[in-house]
Amino acid sequence: AALDEALVDFSALPEFATTYKLVLRDAKDLQRLCLKSDLAELQFPTLGIEEGSGSGAFGTVASVLSNVVHKITESLEFFPKGTEQYEKMTKIIAQLKAYAEGSDDAFPFMLAINDPSSQSFFSLTPDSVYEHITDDPQVQVVRRDRQFHEVINIGMAEAIVPKEQWEITGSEEQPKEIVDEAYQALFSAVNDAKKIVIFSGAGVSTESKLPAYRTPGADDNLWDKYSDEDAHISNFFKSPETRKRYWTMHIEFGELLEKAEPNPAHILAEALQRKGKLLAVCTQNIDGLYTMAGVKDENLIELHGTCTRIRCMEDGCGFTITAAEAQRRWKEQPGRDMLCDKCKTGLLKPDTISFGQSLDDAVIERAIKVHEECDLLLVMGSSLVVSPANRLPGLALVRKVPLFLINLGETMYDPFSVVTFNEYVGKFSQKVL
């Protein structure tokens, strides 16, 4: 009852988010410890999972755990029985049930509560409610910066919306003075900036005559010709036929890449590098065209890898060959598995991230770091729908870094950009150059 009356004051939120880490020692703690968090994301560090809905939690830890078990059990219907993901989720449910039911061998375990409002409430005894329990060894309190989605969830979006905004439609009917104002805002921002990050997507590559994967309206989408199942890493390992189709797609893409050249969007990045203003290009593209344009390795983050390098998939081997060499081998023996020259057993595969593969930890750490350090962010040719890469611009936005969007079509970050240029990145870049 006391917890039910404890209300979050959204008119006076602190400037930070808080992660509360609760250590449950035995079955008694499941009933002894109560909590209320209106916008919580629950995590179970020992299981490596998070509930993540931001829907909050209320009641004893036992009741909260039971609710999480119910939600995850309902989600099982989205995973076919017998698949790796289904088996993984089943094991997680079993462990959570053991927690909720107070099985002796389940303790101790940790429950983490990510609270963007920093106003979670806890009750350790029937008649005591605390906002923060810094003295109790069972509760650790860690303050941190808010993430973009947390700012949105707690209704503070207006705090990161620029005071002045423009939307350039690309239409010739738009008044010239509006267009000039928008470009002048960009030029001023570039002039003032010292650490510019360019986040780019497929819209940059398609202007070098390379096919898109799933761009709406495009007539050469790769997934219209090939199945994305052929690009799933588990299928690549399991099926020789899948590997044959995968390599056929890669060789076809490689032949197109041989004819491709950097366009003005790539050249713009190199120009900013020469001026000493480019902190990094963070790209979802795998074509290597930024390198061809002269962007240095230390200024380039290829989130999804590169198809210009072929790597052995055997753990710890590290053997690589060029894409040109892979093409030569394929043409000599089409359809035959390419095996590693060094370990002799590992399968060779383009050094890209396939479906079912996680992003490289070192690469994503670099990407996070530059988005946390930049003072200007240009998003070029990306619809920002692919996760987790689409979370990166939010790291800059929560610090009120100016954002300029250049993309055909809407993105989730349009409401927060200084200027949204709804035009081709090549045409835009040519104007800036």
Contacts in CASP RR format, 6 or more apart in sequence:
PFRMAT RR
TARGET T0000
AUTHOR 0000-0000-0000
METHOD contacts of the structure
MODEL  1
AALDEALVDFSALPEFATTYKLVLRDAKDLQRLCLKSDLAELQFPTLGIE
EGSGSGAFGTVASVLSNVVHKITESLEFFPKGTEQYEKMTKIIAQLKAYA
EGSDDAFPFMLAINDPSSQSFFSLTPDSVYEHITDDPQVQVVRRDRQFHE
VINIGMAEAIVPKEQWEITGSEEQPKEIVDEAYQALFSAVNDAKKIVIFS
GAGVSTESKLPAYRTPGADDNLWDKYSDEDAHISNFFKSPETRKRYWTMH
IEFGELLEKAEPNPAHILAEALQRKGKLLAVCTQNIDGLYTMAGVKDENL
IELHGTCTRIRCMEDGCGFTITAAEAQRRWKEQPGRDMLCDKCKTGLLKP
DTISFGQSLDDAVIERAIKVHEECDLLLVMGSSLVVSPANRLPGLALVRK
VPLFLINLGETMYDPFSVVTFNEYVGKFSQKVL
2 123 0 8 1.000
2 127 0 8 1.000
2 128 0 8 1.000
2 129 0 8 1.000
3 34 0 8 1.000
3 35 0 8 1.000
3 36 0 8 1.000
3 58 0 8 1.000
3 59 0 8 1.000
3 121 0 8 1.000
3 123 0 8 1.000
3 129 0 8 1.000
4 36 0 8 1.000
4 58 0 8 1.000
6 36 0 8 1.000
6 121 0 8 1.000
6 129 0 8 1.000
6 131 0 8 1.000
8 38 0 8 1.000
8 39 0 8 1.000
8 117 0 8 1.000
8 119 0 8 1.000
9 119 0 8 1.000
10 117 0 8 1.000
10 154 0 8 1.000
10 155 0 8 1.000
13 117 0 8 1.000
13 118 0 8 1.000
13 119 0 8 1.000
13 154 0 8 1.000
13 156 0 8 1.000
14 118 0 8 1.000
16 118 0 8 1.000
16 143 0 8 1.000
16 144 0 8 1.000
16 145 0 8 1.000
16 146 0 8 1.000
17 114 0 8 1.000
17 115 0 8 1.000
17 116 0 8 1.000
17 117 0 8 1.000
17 118 0 8 1.000
17 143 0 8 1.000
17 144 0 8 1.000
17 145 0 8 1.000
17 146 0 8 1.000
17 147 0 8 1.000
17 150 0 8 1.000
18 115 0 8 1.000
18 118 0 8 1.000
18 120 0 8 1.000
18 141 0 8 1.000
18 142 0 8 1.000
18 143 0 8 1.000
18 144 0 8 1.000
19 112 0 8 1.000
19 113 0 8 1.000
19 114 0 8 1.000
19 115 0 8 1.000
19 141 0 8 1.000
19 142 0 8 1.000
19 144 0 8 1.000
20 37 0 8 1.000
20 112 0 8 1.000
20 113 0 8 1.000
20 115 0 8 1.000
20 120 0 8 1.000
20 122 0 8 1.000
20 139 0 8 1.000
20 140 0 8 1.000
20 141 0 8 1.000
20 142 0 8 1.000
21 45 0 8 1.000
21 110 0 8 1.000
21 111 0 8 1.000
21 112 0 8 1.000
21 113 0 8 1.000
21 139 0 8 1.000
21 140 0 8 1.000
21 141 0 8 1.000
21 142 0 8 1.000
22 33 0 8 1.000
22 35 0 8 1.000
22 61 0 8 1.000
22 110 0 8 1.000
22 111 0 8 1.000
22 112 0 8 1.000
22 113 0 8 1.000
22 138 0 8 1.000
22 139 0 8 1.000
23 108 0 8 1.000
23 109 0 8 1.000
23 110 0 8 1.000
23 137 0 8 1.000
23 138 0 8 1.000
23 139 0 8 1.000
23 140 0 8 1.000
24 30 0 8 1.000
24 33 0 8 1.000
24 61 0 8 1.000
24 99 0 8 1.000
24 107 0 8 1.000
24 108 0 8 1.000
24 109 0 8 1.000
24 110 0 8 1.000
24 111 0 8 1.000
24 138 0 8 1.000
25 107 0 8 1.000
25 108 0 8 1.000
25 138 0 8 1.000
26 102 0 8 1.000
26 104 0 8 1.000
26 107 0 8 1.000
26 108 0 8 1.000
27 102 0 8 1.000
27 103 0 8 1.000
27 104 0 8 1.000
27 107 0 8 1.000
29 61 0 8 1.000
29 138 0 8 1.000
30 60 0 8 1.000
30 61 0 8 1.000
30 62 0 8 1.000
30 65 0 8 1.000
30 99 0 8 1.000
30 100 0 8 1.000
30 102 0 8 1.000
31 60 0 8 1.000
31 61 0 8 1.000
31 62 0 8 1.000
32 124 0 8 1.000
32 125 0 8 1.000
33 60 0 8 1.000
33 61 0 8 1.000
33 122 0 8 1.000
33 123 0 8 1.000
33 124 0 8 1.000
33 138 0 8 1.000
34 59 0 8 1.000
34 60 0 8 1.000
34 61 0 8 1.000
34 122 0 8 1.000
34 123 0 8 1.000
35 57 0 8 1.000
35 58 0 8 1.000
35 59 0 8 1.000
35 61 0 8 1.000
35 64 0 8 1.000
35 113 0 8 1.000
35 120 0 8 1.000
35 121 0 8 1.000
35 122 0 8 1.000
35 123 0 8 1.000
36 57 0 8 1.000
36 58 0 8 1.000
36 59 0 8 1.000
36 120 0 8 1.000
36 121 0 8 1.000
36 122 0 8 1.000
37 56 0 8 1.000
37 57 0 8 1.000
37 58 0 8 1.000
37 113 0 8 1.000
37 115 0 8 1.000
37 120 0 8 1.000
37 121 0 8 1.000
38 56 0 8 1.000
38 117 0 8 1.000
38 119 0 8 1.000
39 54 0 8 1.000
39 56 0 8 1.000
39 115 0 8 1.000
39 116 0 8 1.000
39 117 0 8 1.000
39 150 0 8 1.000
39 153 0 8 1.000
39 154 0 8 1.000
40 54 0 8 1.000
40 55 0 8 1.000
40 56 0 8 1.000
40 57 0 8 1.000
40 113 0 8 1.000
40 114 0 8 1.000
40 115 0 8 1.000
40 120 0 8 1.000
41 50 0 8 1.000
41 51 0 8 1.000
41 52 0 8 1.000
41 53 0 8 1.000
41 54 0 8 1.000
41 56 0 8 1.000
41 113 0 8 1.000
41 114 0 8 1.000
42 50 0 8 1.000
42 51 0 8 1.000
42 52 0 8 1.000
42 56 0 8 1.000
42 57 0 8 1.000
42 64 0 8 1.000
42 68 0 8 1.000
42 111 0 8 1.000
42 112 0 8 1.000
42 113 0 8 1.000
42 114 0 8 1.000
43 49 0 8 1.000
43 50 0 8 1.000
43 51 0 8 1.000
43 52 0 8 1.000
43 111 0 8 1.000
43 112 0 8 1.000
43 113 0 8 1.000
43 114 0 8 1.000
44 50 0 8 1.000
44 96 0 8 1.000
44 109 0 8 1.000
44 110 0 8 1.000
44 111 0 8 1.000
44 112 0 8 1.000
45 110 0 8 1.000
45 112 0 8 1.000
46 109 0 8 1.000
46 110 0 8 1.000
47 92 0 8 1.000
47 95 0 8 1.000
47 96 0 8 1.000
49 92 0 8 1.000
50 114 0 8 1.000
51 68 0 8 1.000
51 71 0 8 1.000
51 72 0 8 1.000
52 114 0 8 1.000
53 71 0 8 1.000
54 153 0 8 1.000
57 64 0 8 1.000
57 67 0 8 1.000
57 113 0 8 1.000
58 64 0 8 1.000
61 111 0 8 1.000
62 100 0 8 1.000
62 102 0 8 1.000
64 111 0 8 1.000
65 96 0 8 1.000
65 99 0 8 1.000
65 100 0 8 1.000
65 111 0 8 1.000
66 100 0 8 1.000
68 96 0 8 1.000
69 93 0 8 1.000
69 96 0 8 1.000
69 97 0 8 1.000
69 100 0 8 1.000
72 89 0 8 1.000
72 92 0 8 1.000
72 93 0 8 1.000
72 96 0 8 1.000
73 93 0 8 1.000
75 89 0 8 1.000
76 86 0 8 1.000
76 89 0 8 1.000
76 90 0 8 1.000
76 93 0 8 1.000
79 85 0 8 1.000
79 86 0 8 1.000
79 89 0 8 1.000
80 86 0 8 1.000
84 234 0 8 1.000
95 106 0 8 1.000
98 105 0 8 1.000
98 106 0 8 1.000
99 106 0 8 1.000
99 109 0 8 1.000
113 120 0 8 1.000
114 150 0 8 1.000
116 146 0 8 1.000
116 147 0 8 1.000
116 150 0 8 1.000
116 151 0 8 1.000
116 153 0 8 1.000
116 154 0 8 1.000
117 154 0 8 1.000
118 143 0 8 1.000
119 131 0 8 1.000
120 131 0 8 1.000
121 129 0 8 1.000
121 130 0 8 1.000
121 131 0 8 1.000
122 129 0 8 1.000
122 130 0 8 1.000
122 133 0 8 1.000
122 139 0 8 1.000
123 129 0 8 1.000
123 130 0 8 1.000
124 130 0 8 1.000
124 133 0 8 1.000
124 136 0 8 1.000
124 138 0 8 1.000
132 141 0 8 1.000
133 139 0 8 1.000
133 141 0 8 1.000
134 141 0 8 1.000
145 398 0 8 1.000
146 154 0 8 1.000
146 156 0 8 1.000
146 398 0 8 1.000
147 391 0 8 1.000
147 394 0 8 1.000
147 395 0 8 1.000
147 398 0 8 1.000
148 391 0 8 1.000
148 393 0 8 1.000
148 394 0 8 1.000
148 395 0 8 1.000
148 397 0 8 1.000
148 398 0 8 1.000
149 391 0 8 1.000
151 157 0 8 1.000
151 159 0 8 1.000
151 160 0 8 1.000
151 398 0 8 1.000
157 415 0 8 1.000
157 416 0 8 1.000
160 397 0 8 1.000
160 398 0 8 1.000
160 400 0 8 1.000
160 416 0 8 1.000
161 415 0 8 1.000
161 416 0 8 1.000
162 402 0 8 1.000
162 416 0 8 1.000
162 417 0 8 1.000
162 418 0 8 1.000
164 185 0 8 1.000
164 418 0 8 1.000
165 417 0 8 1.000
165 418 0 8 1.000
165 419 0 8 1.000
165 420 0 8 1.000
166 178 0 8 1.000
166 181 0 8 1.000
166 182 0 8 1.000
166 185 0 8 1.000
166 418 0 8 1.000
166 419 0 8 1.000
166 420 0 8 1.000
167 419 0 8 1.000
167 420 0 8 1.000
167 422 0 8 1.000
168 174 0 8 1.000
168 178 0 8 1.000
168 179 0 8 1.000
168 182 0 8 1.000
168 419 0 8 1.000
168 420 0 8 1.000
168 421 0 8 1.000
168 422 0 8 1.000
168 423 0 8 1.000
169 422 0 8 1.000
170 421 0 8 1.000
170 422 0 8 1.000
170 423 0 8 1.000
182 419 0 8 1.000
182 421 0 8 1.000
183 431 0 8 1.000
183 432 0 8 1.000
185 418 0 8 1.000
185 419 0 8 1.000
186 404 0 8 1.000
186 418 0 8 1.000
186 419 0 8 1.000
186 432 0 8 1.000
187 432 0 8 1.000
189 376 0 8 1.000
189 402 0 8 1.000
189 404 0 8 1.000
189 418 0 8 1.000
190 196 0 8 1.000
190 272 0 8 1.000
190 277 0 8 1.000
190 376 0 8 1.000
190 432 0 8 1.000
192 375 0 8 1.000
192 376 0 8 1.000
193 277 0 8 1.000
193 375 0 8 1.000
193 376 0 8 1.000
193 402 0 8 1.000
194 277 0 8 1.000
194 375 0 8 1.000
195 277 0 8 1.000
195 279 0 8 1.000
195 370 0 8 1.000
195 373 0 8 1.000
195 374 0 8 1.000
195 375 0 8 1.000
195 376 0 8 1.000
196 272 0 8 1.000
196 277 0 8 1.000
196 278 0 8 1.000
196 279 0 8 1.000
196 374 0 8 1.000
196 375 0 8 1.000
196 376 0 8 1.000
196 377 0 8 1.000
196 378 0 8 1.000
197 279 0 8 1.000
197 280 0 8 1.000
197 281 0 8 1.000
197 282 0 8 1.000
197 370 0 8 1.000
197 371 0 8 1.000
197 374 0 8 1.000
197 376 0 8 1.000
197 377 0 8 1.000
197 378 0 8 1.000
197 396 0 8 1.000
198 268 0 8 1.000
198 269 0 8 1.000
198 272 0 8 1.000
198 278 0 8 1.000
198 280 0 8 1.000
198 281 0 8 1.000
198 282 0 8 1.000
198 283 0 8 1.000
198 378 0 8 1.000
198 379 0 8 1.000
198 380 0 8 1.000
199 282 0 8 1.000
199 283 0 8 1.000
199 371 0 8 1.000
199 377 0 8 1.000
199 378 0 8 1.000
199 379 0 8 1.000
199 380 0 8 1.000
199 382 0 8 1.000
199 392 0 8 1.000
199 393 0 8 1.000
200 265 0 8 1.000
200 281 0 8 1.000
200 282 0 8 1.000
200 283 0 8 1.000
200 284 0 8 1.000
200 285 0 8 1.000
200 379 0 8 1.000
200 380 0 8 1.000
200 381 0 8 1.000
200 382 0 8 1.000
200 425 0 8 1.000
201 283 0 8 1.000
201 284 0 8 1.000
201 285 0 8 1.000
201 380 0 8 1.000
201 381 0 8 1.000
201 382 0 8 1.000
202 212 0 8 1.000
202 213 0 8 1.000
202 215 0 8 1.000
202 284 0 8 1.000
202 285 0 8 1.000
202 381 0 8 1.000
202 382 0 8 1.000
203 212 0 8 1.000
203 215 0 8 1.000
203 380 0 8 1.000
203 381 0 8 1.000
203 382 0 8 1.000
203 407 0 8 1.000
203 408 0 8 1.000
203 425 0 8 1.000
204 263 0 8 1.000
204 265 0 8 1.000
204 266 0 8 1.000
204 283 0 8 1.000
204 285 0 8 1.000
204 289 0 8 1.000
204 380 0 8 1.000
204 381 0 8 1.000
204 425 0 8 1.000
205 212 0 8 1.000
205 285 0 8 1.000
205 287 0 8 1.000
205 289 0 8 1.000
206 212 0 8 1.000
206 215 0 8 1.000
206 218 0 8 1.000
207 263 0 8 1.000
207 265 0 8 1.000
207 424 0 8 1.000
207 425 0 8 1.000
207 426 0 8 1.000
208 260 0 8 1.000
208 261 0 8 1.000
208 262 0 8 1.000
208 263 0 8 1.000
208 266 0 8 1.000
208 287 0 8 1.000
208 289 0 8 1.000
209 256 0 8 1.000
209 259 0 8 1.000
209 260 0 8 1.000
210 253 0 8 1.000
210 256 0 8 1.000
210 257 0 8 1.000
210 260 0 8 1.000
210 287 0 8 1.000
211 218 0 8 1.000
211 220 0 8 1.000
211 221 0 8 1.000
211 222 0 8 1.000
211 253 0 8 1.000
211 256 0 8 1.000
212 218 0 8 1.000
212 220 0 8 1.000
212 221 0 8 1.000
212 222 0 8 1.000
213 221 0 8 1.000
213 222 0 8 1.000
213 223 0 8 1.000
214 221 0 8 1.000
214 223 0 8 1.000
215 221 0 8 1.000
222 249 0 8 1.000
222 253 0 8 1.000
225 249 0 8 1.000
226 245 0 8 1.000
226 249 0 8 1.000
227 245 0 8 1.000
228 355 0 8 1.000
229 235 0 8 1.000
229 242 0 8 1.000
230 236 0 8 1.000
230 242 0 8 1.000
230 245 0 8 1.000
230 246 0 8 1.000
230 249 0 8 1.000
231 246 0 8 1.000
231 249 0 8 1.000
231 354 0 8 1.000
231 355 0 8 1.000
232 354 0 8 1.000
232 355 0 8 1.000
232 356 0 8 1.000
233 354 0 8 1.000
233 355 0 8 1.000
233 356 0 8 1.000
233 357 0 8 1.000
234 356 0 8 1.000
235 242 0 8 1.000
236 242 0 8 1.000
236 243 0 8 1.000
236 246 0 8 1.000
236 347 0 8 1.000
236 349 0 8 1.000
236 354 0 8 1.000
237 313 0 8 1.000
237 347 0 8 1.000
240 337 0 8 1.000
243 337 0 8 1.000
243 347 0 8 1.000
244 335 0 8 1.000
246 349 0 8 1.000
247 330 0 8 1.000
247 335 0 8 1.000
247 338 0 8 1.000
248 335 0 8 1.000
250 307 0 8 1.000
250 326 0 8 1.000
250 350 0 8 1.000
251 326 0 8 1.000
251 327 0 8 1.000
251 330 0 8 1.000
251 331 0 8 1.000
253 307 0 8 1.000
254 307 0 8 1.000
254 323 0 8 1.000
254 327 0 8 1.000
255 327 0 8 1.000
257 287 0 8 1.000
257 307 0 8 1.000
257 308 0 8 1.000
257 323 0 8 1.000
260 287 0 8 1.000
260 289 0 8 1.000
261 289 0 8 1.000
261 292 0 8 1.000
262 289 0 8 1.000
262 290 0 8 1.000
262 292 0 8 1.000
262 293 0 8 1.000
263 289 0 8 1.000
263 425 0 8 1.000
263 426 0 8 1.000
263 429 0 8 1.000
264 425 0 8 1.000
264 426 0 8 1.000
264 427 0 8 1.000
264 429 0 8 1.000
264 430 0 8 1.000
264 433 0 8 1.000
265 380 0 8 1.000
265 381 0 8 1.000
265 425 0 8 1.000
265 426 0 8 1.000
265 428 0 8 1.000
265 429 0 8 1.000
266 289 0 8 1.000
266 290 0 8 1.000
266 292 0 8 1.000
266 293 0 8 1.000
266 295 0 8 1.000
267 293 0 8 1.000
267 429 0 8 1.000
267 433 0 8 1.000
268 429 0 8 1.000
268 432 0 8 1.000
268 433 0 8 1.000
269 278 0 8 1.000
269 281 0 8 1.000
269 290 0 8 1.000
269 293 0 8 1.000
269 295 0 8 1.000
270 290 0 8 1.000
270 293 0 8 1.000
270 294 0 8 1.000
270 295 0 8 1.000
271 433 0 8 1.000
272 278 0 8 1.000
273 294 0 8 1.000
273 295 0 8 1.000
273 296 0 8 1.000
273 299 0 8 1.000
278 295 0 8 1.000
278 299 0 8 1.000
279 299 0 8 1.000
279 370 0 8 1.000
279 373 0 8 1.000
279 374 0 8 1.000
280 299 0 8 1.000
280 300 0 8 1.000
280 301 0 8 1.000
280 366 0 8 1.000
280 367 0 8 1.000
280 370 0 8 1.000
280 374 0 8 1.000
281 290 0 8 1.000
281 295 0 8 1.000
281 299 0 8 1.000
281 300 0 8 1.000
281 301 0 8 1.000
282 301 0 8 1.000
282 303 0 8 1.000
282 367 0 8 1.000
282 370 0 8 1.000
282 371 0 8 1.000
282 392 0 8 1.000
283 290 0 8 1.000
283 300 0 8 1.000
283 301 0 8 1.000
283 302 0 8 1.000
283 303 0 8 1.000
284 303 0 8 1.000
284 304 0 8 1.000
284 382 0 8 1.000
284 386 0 8 1.000
284 389 0 8 1.000
285 302 0 8 1.000
285 304 0 8 1.000
286 302 0 8 1.000
286 304 0 8 1.000
286 305 0 8 1.000
286 306 0 8 1.000
286 307 0 8 1.000
286 350 0 8 1.000
286 352 0 8 1.000
287 306 0 8 1.000
287 307 0 8 1.000
287 308 0 8 1.000
288 302 0 8 1.000
288 306 0 8 1.000
288 307 0 8 1.000
288 308 0 8 1.000
290 300 0 8 1.000
291 297 0 8 1.000
291 300 0 8 1.000
291 308 0 8 1.000
301 363 0 8 1.000
301 366 0 8 1.000
301 367 0 8 1.000
301 370 0 8 1.000
302 363 0 8 1.000
303 353 0 8 1.000
303 359 0 8 1.000
303 363 0 8 1.000
303 364 0 8 1.000
303 367 0 8 1.000
303 389 0 8 1.000
304 352 0 8 1.000
304 353 0 8 1.000
304 359 0 8 1.000
304 389 0 8 1.000
305 351 0 8 1.000
305 352 0 8 1.000
305 353 0 8 1.000
305 360 0 8 1.000
305 363 0 8 1.000
306 350 0 8 1.000
306 351 0 8 1.000
306 352 0 8 1.000
307 323 0 8 1.000
307 350 0 8 1.000
307 351 0 8 1.000
307 352 0 8 1.000
308 322 0 8 1.000
308 323 0 8 1.000
309 320 0 8 1.000
309 321 0 8 1.000
309 322 0 8 1.000
309 323 0 8 1.000
309 350 0 8 1.000
309 351 0 8 1.000
310 320 0 8 1.000
310 321 0 8 1.000
310 322 0 8 1.000
310 323 0 8 1.000
310 325 0 8 1.000
310 326 0 8 1.000
310 338 0 8 1.000
310 348 0 8 1.000
310 349 0 8 1.000
310 350 0 8 1.000
310 351 0 8 1.000
311 318 0 8 1.000
311 319 0 8 1.000
311 320 0 8 1.000
311 348 0 8 1.000
311 349 0 8 1.000
311 350 0 8 1.000
311 351 0 8 1.000
312 318 0 8 1.000
312 319 0 8 1.000
312 320 0 8 1.000
312 340 0 8 1.000
312 342 0 8 1.000
312 343 0 8 1.000
312 346 0 8 1.000
312 347 0 8 1.000
312 348 0 8 1.000
313 346 0 8 1.000
313 347 0 8 1.000
313 348 0 8 1.000
313 349 0 8 1.000
314 340 0 8 1.000
314 343 0 8 1.000
314 345 0 8 1.000
314 346 0 8 1.000
314 347 0 8 1.000
317 340 0 8 1.000
317 342 0 8 1.000
317 343 0 8 1.000
317 346 0 8 1.000
318 342 0 8 1.000
319 340 0 8 1.000
319 341 0 8 1.000
319 342 0 8 1.000
319 343 0 8 1.000
320 351 0 8 1.000
321 341 0 8 1.000
321 348 0 8 1.000
323 350 0 8 1.000
326 338 0 8 1.000
326 348 0 8 1.000
326 350 0 8 1.000
329 338 0 8 1.000
330 338 0 8 1.000
337 347 0 8 1.000
338 347 0 8 1.000
338 348 0 8 1.000
339 345 0 8 1.000
339 346 0 8 1.000
339 347 0 8 1.000
339 348 0 8 1.000
340 346 0 8 1.000
340 347 0 8 1.000
340 348 0 8 1.000
353 359 0 8 1.000
353 360 0 8 1.000
359 388 0 8 1.000
359 389 0 8 1.000
364 388 0 8 1.000
367 389 0 8 1.000
367 392 0 8 1.000
368 392 0 8 1.000
368 395 0 8 1.000
371 377 0 8 1.000
371 392 0 8 1.000
371 393 0 8 1.000
371 394 0 8 1.000
371 395 0 8 1.000
371 396 0 8 1.000
372 395 0 8 1.000
372 396 0 8 1.000
372 399 0 8 1.000
374 396 0 8 1.000
374 401 0 8 1.000
375 401 0 8 1.000
375 402 0 8 1.000
376 401 0 8 1.000
376 402 0 8 1.000
376 404 0 8 1.000
377 393 0 8 1.000
377 396 0 8 1.000
377 397 0 8 1.000
377 401 0 8 1.000
377 402 0 8 1.000
377 403 0 8 1.000
377 404 0 8 1.000
378 404 0 8 1.000
378 406 0 8 1.000
379 393 0 8 1.000
379 403 0 8 1.000
379 404 0 8 1.000
379 405 0 8 1.000
379 406 0 8 1.000
379 407 0 8 1.000
379 411 0 8 1.000
379 413 0 8 1.000
379 417 0 8 1.000
380 406 0 8 1.000
380 407 0 8 1.000
380 425 0 8 1.000
380 428 0 8 1.000
380 429 0 8 1.000
381 406 0 8 1.000
381 407 0 8 1.000
381 408 0 8 1.000
381 425 0 8 1.000
382 390 0 8 1.000
382 407 0 8 1.000
382 411 0 8 1.000
383 407 0 8 1.000
383 409 0 8 1.000
383 411 0 8 1.000
384 390 0 8 1.000
384 393 0 8 1.000
384 411 0 8 1.000
384 412 0 8 1.000
384 413 0 8 1.000
385 412 0 8 1.000
390 412 0 8 1.000
393 403 0 8 1.000
393 413 0 8 1.000
394 413 0 8 1.000
396 403 0 8 1.000
397 403 0 8 1.000
397 413 0 8 1.000
397 416 0 8 1.000
402 418 0 8 1.000
403 413 0 8 1.000
403 416 0 8 1.000
403 417 0 8 1.000
403 418 0 8 1.000
404 417 0 8 1.000
404 418 0 8 1.000
404 419 0 8 1.000
404 421 0 8 1.000
405 411 0 8 1.000
405 413 0 8 1.000
405 414 0 8 1.000
405 417 0 8 1.000
405 419 0 8 1.000
405 420 0 8 1.000
405 421 0 8 1.000
406 421 0 8 1.000
406 423 0 8 1.000
406 425 0 8 1.000
406 428 0 8 1.000
407 420 0 8 1.000
407 421 0 8 1.000
407 422 0 8 1.000
407 425 0 8 1.000
408 422 0 8 1.000
408 423 0 8 1.000
408 424 0 8 1.000
409 422 0 8 1.000
414 420 0 8 1.000
421 428 0 8 1.000
END
